[in-house]
Amino acid sequence: MAEYRCPMCGSTFQKAQASGCAGCMMARSCGSIACPSCGYEFPAVPEEA
């Protein structure tokens, strides 16, 4: 399963733990996710192993 690292706080998490962004009209279809620790929204690009 893909693991993500938040560029703001450095927290690592699985996509299932993240929430989708909700800040614009494209919410949930733009491919961005929000960090479950700090709420920072960023493009959903998994971290390289």
URQUIKA-V254539 format. One line per field, one symbol per residue. phi: phi as a letter, one per 30 degrees, with the letter a starting at -180 (. if undefined). psi: psi as a letter, one per 20 degrees, with the letter a starting at -180 (. if undefined). A space follows every 50 residues. Layout:
phi->???
psi->???
This chain:
phi->.dccbdddcidcadedddcddbcbdceibcidbcdddcidcaddcdddd
psi->qqpqppigijqqrqhhiqqqqkiaijpijijqrppigijpprpnoqqq.
